[in-house]
Amino acid sequence: MKIMKNGVAVITGGGSGLGKALAYAAVSRGMKVVLADVHAKALEQTLDELHALGAEAVGEVVDVADAAAVEKLAERAETTFGPANLVFNNAGVASAGLIWESTDKDWDWLLGVNVKGVANGIRAFTPRMLAAASADPDYQGSIINTASLAGVVTGPAMGIYSVSKHAVLALSECLYHDLALVTEQVQTAVLCPSYVATNIGQCYRSRPSRWANSEGLTRSQMATAAISQNNLDNGSLTADAVAEITFKHIEQGQFYIFPTTEMHVLLKHRFDRIVEGDNPDLPYQQFEFLQTRRQRLIEALTD
Ligand SMILES: NC(=O)c1ccc[n+]([C@@H]2O[C@H](COP(=O)([O-])OP(=O)(O)OC[C@H]3O[C@@H](n4cnc5c(N)ncnc54)[C@H](O)[C@@H]3O)[C@@H](O)[C@H]2O)c1
């Protein structure tokens, strides 16, 4: 699709990391932006930075897990700037560790934000975008959901995060099929980054009190958090680079957005095993970070 100067981009999780980088990428293309984030201070700071650049940007403090709040966001976005052209359902949080150690509240938080947050965005914005398409033959829009490499690959101690991102991938593919039944003017895409240095390691800062755990982290959860932070810090692409690649894919109408293809061998390995009837495995010999991750987990659990 053509990215229209003066078009409108709505970005959830726009106060930090990939969402903030997507906001900069949108503004640099002359778009107006509506940012939504549960973290008021991060949101305010990002808006200040964008205004300093002369951008037309507004923000709402929104918890994407709250369907009514996302509906209000869609209403306000349309009232302020008109129909959205790009909707990035990007807000997400992480939690990992041995899958049986995740609490009921961990499941509610991760699935509430990562999965229902995307579903809420789709439900609130798609009908408005379809209405805009019916009213104007020149209108073009796209809904871009942030999944992850963890939405296509599983591994030890990837926990609920991987489950939630698989759901986002499936949700996005379903949306693709459904939109294709009714229009060519509204598209969708799914963003599947590998490790990128952002603030996701501090996502507990936006964990609502209703989903707070009474117990501390388990050994596997502490070990995974430390290992993942290291992986994030050593990610091969910056958030800005991922945002630029994402916009290029949107312009080319590409559904699957993998900012780097260096991990594609993991996808192939997984699907080959499924097709050939083999059990789950990862190519540890080829990826030192996977081998290190596994080894450090074993050490943490047997100390
Ligand atoms: N960083 C990575 O390596 C990586 C890799 C793959 C996928 N992702 C995905 O990218 C997306 C963005 O994450 P990031 O890495 O930029 O992290 P980040 O923590 O820097 O940014 C996420 C933003 O989402 C906001 N947020 C959290 N819960 C929210 C809620 N309930 N409602 C509204 N906003 C909420 C946070 O306050 C934060 O500003 C997430 O979906 C994440 O799962 C990240």
The ligand as an SDF file (V2000), in Angstrom:
LIG
                    3D

 44 48  0  0  0  0  0  0  0  0999 V2000
   12.1160   -6.4410   22.0060 N   0  0  0  0  0  0  0  0  0  0  0  0
   12.1050   -7.6020   21.4000 C   0  0  0  0  0  0  0  0  0  0  0  0
   13.1350   -8.2990   21.3040 O   0  0  0  0  0  0  0  0  0  0  0  0
   10.8430   -8.1290   20.7890 C   0  0  0  0  0  0  0  0  0  0  0  0
   10.9430   -9.2500   19.9410 C   0  0  0  0  0  0  0  0  0  0  0  0
    9.7810   -9.7420   19.3720 C   0  0  0  0  0  0  0  0  0  0  0  0
    8.5700   -9.1340   19.6150 C   0  0  0  0  0  0  0  0  0  0  0  0
    8.5040   -8.0430   20.4520 N   0  0  0  0  0  0  0  0  0  0  0  0
    7.1950   -7.4410   20.6800 C   0  0  0  0  0  0  0  0  0  0  0  0
    7.2640   -6.0630   20.3430 O   0  0  0  0  0  0  0  0  0  0  0  0
    6.2030   -5.3750   21.0060 C   0  0  0  0  0  0  0  0  0  0  0  0
    6.7510   -4.1060   21.6230 C   0  0  0  0  0  0  0  0  0  0  0  0
    7.6230   -4.4640   22.6790 O   0  0  0  0  0  0  0  0  0  0  0  0
    9.0140   -3.7210   22.9490 P   0  0  0  0  0  0  0  0  0  0  0  0
   10.0770   -4.7430   22.8110 O   0  0  0  0  0  0  0  0  0  0  0  0
    9.0840   -2.4800   22.1680 O   0  0  0  0  0  0  0  0  0  0  0  0
    8.8860   -3.4440   24.5200 O   0  0  0  0  0  0  0  0  0  0  0  0
    8.7780   -2.0930   25.3500 P   0  0  0  0  0  0  0  0  0  0  0  0
    8.5140   -2.5260   26.7560 O   0  0  0  0  0  0  0  0  0  0  0  0
    9.9560   -1.2240   25.1060 O   0  0  0  0  0  0  0  0  0  0  0  0
    7.4790   -1.3830   24.7600 O   0  0  0  0  0  0  0  0  0  0  0  0
    6.1890   -1.9220   24.9780 C   0  0  0  0  0  0  0  0  0  0  0  0
    5.2300   -0.8090   25.3510 C   0  0  0  0  0  0  0  0  0  0  0  0
    3.9390   -1.4020   25.5620 O   0  0  0  0  0  0  0  0  0  0  0  0
    3.3620   -0.7800   26.6990 C   0  0  0  0  0  0  0  0  0  0  0  0
    2.3440   -1.6440   27.3020 N   0  0  0  0  0  0  0  0  0  0  0  0
    2.5430   -2.7220   28.1000 C   0  0  0  0  0  0  0  0  0  0  0  0
    1.3650   -3.2060   28.5110 N   0  0  0  0  0  0  0  0  0  0  0  0
    0.4130   -2.4260   27.9500 C   0  0  0  0  0  0  0  0  0  0  0  0
   -0.9950   -2.4250   27.9990 C   0  0  0  0  0  0  0  0  0  0  0  0
   -1.6720   -3.3150   28.7440 N   0  0  0  0  0  0  0  0  0  0  0  0
   -1.6720   -1.4950   27.2870 N   0  0  0  0  0  0  0  0  0  0  0  0
   -1.0090   -0.5610   26.5660 C   0  0  0  0  0  0  0  0  0  0  0  0
    0.3270   -0.4940   26.5030 N   0  0  0  0  0  0  0  0  0  0  0  0
    1.0270   -1.4220   27.1750 C   0  0  0  0  0  0  0  0  0  0  0  0
    4.5300   -0.5440   27.6400 C   0  0  0  0  0  0  0  0  0  0  0  0
    4.2150    0.4200   28.6400 O   0  0  0  0  0  0  0  0  0  0  0  0
    5.6110   -0.1100   26.6670 C   0  0  0  0  0  0  0  0  0  0  0  0
    5.6190    1.2890   26.4940 O   0  0  0  0  0  0  0  0  0  0  0  0
    5.6260   -6.3670   22.0100 C   0  0  0  0  0  0  0  0  0  0  0  0
    4.4400   -6.9210   21.4970 O   0  0  0  0  0  0  0  0  0  0  0  0
    6.6980   -7.4300   22.1070 C   0  0  0  0  0  0  0  0  0  0  0  0
    6.1960   -8.6670   22.5150 O   0  0  0  0  0  0  0  0  0  0  0  0
    9.6190   -7.5280   21.0320 C   0  0  0  0  0  0  0  0  0  0  0  0
  1  2  1  0
  2  3  2  0
  2  4  1  0
  4  5  1  0
  4 44  2  0
  5  6  2  0
  6  7  1  0
  7  8  2  0
  8  9  1  0
  8 44  1  0
  9 10  1  0
  9 42  1  0
 10 11  1  0
 11 12  1  0
 11 40  1  0
 12 13  1  0
 13 14  1  0
 14 15  2  0
 14 16  1  0
 14 17  1  0
 17 18  1  0
 18 19  2  0
 18 20  1  0
 18 21  1  0
 21 22  1  0
 22 23  1  0
 23 24  1  0
 23 38  1  0
 24 25  1  0
 25 26  1  0
 25 36  1  0
 26 27  1  0
 26 35  1  0
 27 28  2  0
 28 29  1  0
 29 30  1  0
 29 35  2  0
 30 31  1  0
 30 32  2  0
 32 33  1  0
 33 34  2  0
 34 35  1  0
 36 37  1  0
 36 38  1  0
 38 39  1  0
 40 41  1  0
 40 42  1  0
 42 43  1  0
M  CHG  2   8   1  16  -1
M  END
$$$$
